[in-house]
C-alpha cells in the first residue's frame, strides 16, 4: 500500500490544498494521504497563526467526504516543535513492513530542507514527492539543489521523473495544477473585510467566521 504524508500549518486549509492533493493521489496511486497540521512550526515564527485545535478542525471537516484523505493529530499530541523526521518515524513504527511511505512537499519547502532536523535521515527513511506548481516551476533547480546540498549520488530518470540513489529512498518530481489560492491571500482578504467564499471549503469558512480568526 502506498501512503502519503503531507504536513503544514494549514493556516487556513483551502481549496488549493484539495486540488493538489487529489492530483498527487491519482498520480502515485496513494491509497491514503494523511494531512498533519503542525502544532509548533520550528522553522519560522507565525504572528497570525490560528490555534492548532482550530487548524486541525479545519482540515478534519474539509476531508469528511474526501476518499482516501485523512487528518492526523500526531504533531498536536507530541510535545515540542513539530519536526518532520519525528513524524515520519512515528508513522513508520505503525504501518506494515510492505507499506511504501511518501513525503509530499512543495518545491519551496524542499529547497529549505537543509535547515530541517536530521535532514539526511529523512532521505533514508522515506520516498519524497516534490510538487512543482504549473509549467514555469523549473525542475532543473531541484536537480542542482540535490546535487549540491543533498548528495551527488543521485541519478535522474527523465522518463519517470525520479531521482534514484543506492542508499537513499527515491525522490519524485510531480507537476501539480497551478491554483492561485494561498493561505496568505486568504488571511489578507479576511483582514481587509473581503469575502473568501469559494477559496476555502464551506466548513472552513464557517469556522473562521465563528471563531473570528485572522482579523
N, C-alpha and C positions, 0 to 999 in steps of 0.2 A: 504494500500500500504506500502511495506517495502522499506525504503530509507537508503542508506549507506552514511556516511561522512568519507572521507579519506584525512587528512591534511598532509602536509610535505613541505620540501623545494623544492623537485624535482630538484635537483642541480647536474646533469640534470635528466629529466624524461627518463626512459629507458624501454626496452622490458621486464625486470623482473617485473616492476610495472604492466604492462598489463597482463602478465600471471597470477600473483597472484590475481589481481582484478577480472579477469574472473572466476577464481576458486571460490572465495568468493561469487561473484554474483550468480553463479549457485547453490552453496551450501545453500544459505539462501534466495533464490528467491527474490533477491533485484531488484525491477523494475528500480530503478535508483541508481547510485552511483555518488556523487559529489566529485570531486577532488579539494582540496582547497589549492593552493600554499600560503605559508606564506610570508608575507612582511618582518616582523622583528621577527625572531625566538627568543623567550625570554629565552631559556634555555642554549644556547651555542653560543659563538662567531663564526662567519663564516668569515674566511680570504679570501677564494676563492669562495664567494657566487656571482653568476651571478645576474644582476639586476632583480628585481621582475617582471618587464614587460616582460623580455626575458623568464624567467621561466614559466610565465603564457602562453606565446605564444607556448612554447614547448609542454605543456600539451594540450592546445587548438587544435593545429594542429594534435597532435597524436590521438585525440579522434574523429576526423572528421567522420570516418566510423565505430566507435565502438558503437554498440547498447546499450543503457542504461547507458553509461558513459558520464558525463558532467563535465565541469570545472566551478568553482565559483570564483569570484573575491572579495568575502566578506572580506577577510583579507587584500587585497590590497587597498581597498577603505576605510577601517576603520583606523583611526589614532591610533598610539601607537603600542606596542608589540602585536603579534598575539596569544592571549590567547584562548585556546580551548573552555573554558566554554562560552566565549563571542560569539564564532561562533555557538556553539550548541544552545544557546538561540536565536540567530538571525534566525536560521532555524526553531526552534520550534514556533516562532512567525508567520511564513509564511505558514507552512503546515497545512493540515486539521487535525481535532482532532483525527480522526481514523488512522492517519499515524503512523507507527512504525519506529522510527529513530534508526540507529545502528552506533556506532562509531567504525571504523576499526583502529586497532593499532597493530604494530608489537610487539613481545614479549619483545624485549629490551626496546622499548618505554614504554610499560606498566610497566615494573619494575622500571621505572623512574618517575612514575605518582605521587609519593608523593611530588615531587617538583612543580607540576603544580598548577596554581592558582585555589583556591576553589575546590580542587580535590573531596571533599565529595559531593559537588553539582553535579559534573559530574556523579557520580554513581546513584544519584537520578533522574537525568534528561534524561538519555539515556542508551539503551542497548549497551553493549560493545562486540565486536568480537575481540578476541586476536588471531593473526595469528602466528602459530608455523610453522617454516620452516623445512621441512624434518622430518625424523624419529628420529633424535637424539635430537631435542629440547624437553626438558623434561617438561610435564605439571605439574609434582609434585612440581616443584619450584614455579610455578604460584599459586598453591593451598596454599603452605606455605606462600607465599608473601601476598596473600589476607587475610589469617587468621591473620597474624602478623601486617600488615600495613593498611589494609582497614577496615575489620570488621570480628569479629568471628561469625557473624550471618548468614553467607552463608552456604548452603548445596550443595554438588556436586552430580549431577546425571551422573554416568559413561556411561549410555546408550546414553543419549542425549548430553553429554559433555558440560553441562551448570551448572553454579552456580546460585542458587536462594536465594533470601533474602526477608524478609517480608516488608522492607521499600525501598529497592533499586531496580533498574532495573536489569535484568539478565546479566550475564557475560558468553559469549560463548567461547569455545575453538575450533579453526578451523585449522586443519593441511593443510598447503598450499605447493605446489610444491617447492622443493629446487632448486632455479635458481641462478646459480653462476654469477650473474651480480650485481654490486653495483655502486652507483654514485661515490664513492671514486675511484673505479677501473677505471671508465671511465675518470675522471679528471686526474688521474695519467697517463693513456695512452696518453691522449691529450698532457699533459705537456712533455712527453717523445717522442712525434712525432709519436706515433703508431696509427694504424687505429682503429676506433670504429665502423666500418661497421658491421651490424648485431647485435650490442649490443643496439642500440637505433633505434627508428623509423627514416625513411629516412628524414622526415621533421625536426626532431631534429638535425640530423647530418648536414643538410644543414644550419640550423640557427646557430649552433655552429661555423661552418666554416665561414659563412658570417660575424658574429659578432666577430670572433676570440676570443671566450670565453675559459677560463681555461688554457691559455698559460702562 
